[in-house]
């Protein structure tokens, strides 16, 4: 049963990939579709699976909720990655509903 499911997933993914290779991308008319595909391919080549794995392990290493100390560490980690990639991340204070009292949130 597990092998049949894996085969079904593989066939579905390959079918979707083959269809998507020739279809235009919404928002990129005509030859802009190929330009966008080339840009995405070059972006994909820059990704290192080991980096992605280590980042995901760090981000999911501990539970964190809105306003927690580790939540702030995660936000800082993500902002640092954006800075490494040459962008300028900006944050702004937001108000959100949280089941925690202000006194329960560690800062």
C-alpha positions as CSV (number, residue, x, y, z in Angstrom):
1,X,0.0,0.0,0.0
2,X,2.8,2.4,0.9
3,X,4.6,1.7,-2.4
4,X,1.4,2.3,-4.4
5,X,0.9,5.6,-2.6
6,X,4.5,6.7,-3.3
7,X,4.0,5.8,-7.0
8,X,0.8,7.8,-7.2
9,X,2.5,10.8,-5.6
10,X,5.5,10.5,-8.0
11,X,3.3,10.2,-11.1
12,X,1.1,13.2,-9.9
13,X,4.2,15.4,-9.3
14,X,5.7,14.5,-12.6
15,X,2.5,15.2,-14.4
16,X,2.0,18.6,-12.8
17,X,5.6,19.5,-13.5
18,X,5.3,18.5,-17.2
19,X,2.1,20.5,-17.6
20,X,3.6,23.5,-15.8
21,X,6.7,23.6,-17.9
22,X,4.8,25.0,-21.0
23,X,2.0,26.8,-19.4
24,X,2.2,30.6,-19.1
25,X,2.6,32.0,-15.6
26,X,-0.2,34.4,-14.5
27,X,1.2,37.9,-14.5
28,X,4.0,37.1,-17.0
29,X,2.6,37.4,-20.5
30,X,4.3,36.1,-23.6
31,X,8.0,35.9,-23.5
32,X,8.1,37.2,-19.9
33,X,7.1,33.7,-18.8
34,X,10.4,32.3,-20.0
35,X,12.3,35.2,-18.5
36,X,10.6,34.5,-15.1
37,X,11.3,30.7,-15.4
38,X,15.0,31.5,-16.1
39,X,15.1,33.8,-13.1
40,X,13.5,31.1,-10.8
41,X,15.9,28.5,-12.1
42,X,18.9,30.6,-11.3
43,X,17.5,31.3,-7.9
44,X,17.0,27.6,-7.2
45,X,20.6,26.9,-8.2
46,X,21.7,29.2,-5.4
47,X,19.9,27.3,-2.7
48,X,21.9,24.9,-0.6
49,X,19.7,22.0,0.8
50,X,22.0,21.8,3.8
51,X,21.3,25.5,4.7
52,X,17.6,25.0,4.3
53,X,17.7,21.9,6.5
54,X,19.7,23.7,9.3
55,X,17.5,26.8,9.2
56,X,14.4,24.7,9.4
57,X,15.9,22.7,12.4
58,X,16.7,25.9,14.2
59,X,13.3,27.6,13.5
60,X,11.5,24.5,14.7
61,X,13.8,23.6,17.6
62,X,11.6,25.0,20.3
63,X,8.0,25.9,20.5
64,X,7.4,29.7,20.5
65,X,4.4,31.8,20.7
66,X,3.7,35.5,19.9
67,X,5.8,37.7,22.1
68,X,8.0,34.9,23.4
69,X,11.8,35.3,23.8
70,X,12.4,32.6,21.3
71,X,9.9,34.2,18.9
72,X,12.1,37.3,19.0
73,X,15.2,35.2,18.3
74,X,13.5,33.6,15.3
75,X,12.5,37.0,14.0
76,X,16.1,38.2,14.4
77,X,17.4,35.1,12.7
78,X,15.1,35.6,9.7
79,X,16.0,39.3,9.5
80,X,19.7,38.4,9.6
81,X,19.3,36.1,6.7
82,X,17.6,38.8,4.7
83,X,20.4,41.2,5.5
84,X,22.9,38.5,4.2
85,X,21.0,38.4,1.0
86,X,21.3,42.2,0.5
87,X,17.8,43.3,1.5
88,X,16.8,45.6,4.3
89,X,14.2,44.0,6.5
90,X,11.9,46.4,8.4
91,X,9.7,45.6,11.3
92,X,6.9,47.6,12.8
93,X,5.0,47.2,16.0
94,X,1.7,45.4,15.7
95,X,-1.1,44.6,17.9
96,X,-2.5,41.2,18.0
97,X,-4.8,39.0,20.0
98,X,-3.0,36.6,22.2
99,X,-4.3,34.3,24.9
100,X,-1.5,35.5,27.2
101,X,-1.5,38.3,29.7
102,X,1.2,40.9,29.2
103,X,2.7,39.8,32.5
104,X,3.1,36.2,31.2
105,X,5.1,37.2,28.2
106,X,8.9,37.2,28.6
107,X,10.8,39.9,26.8
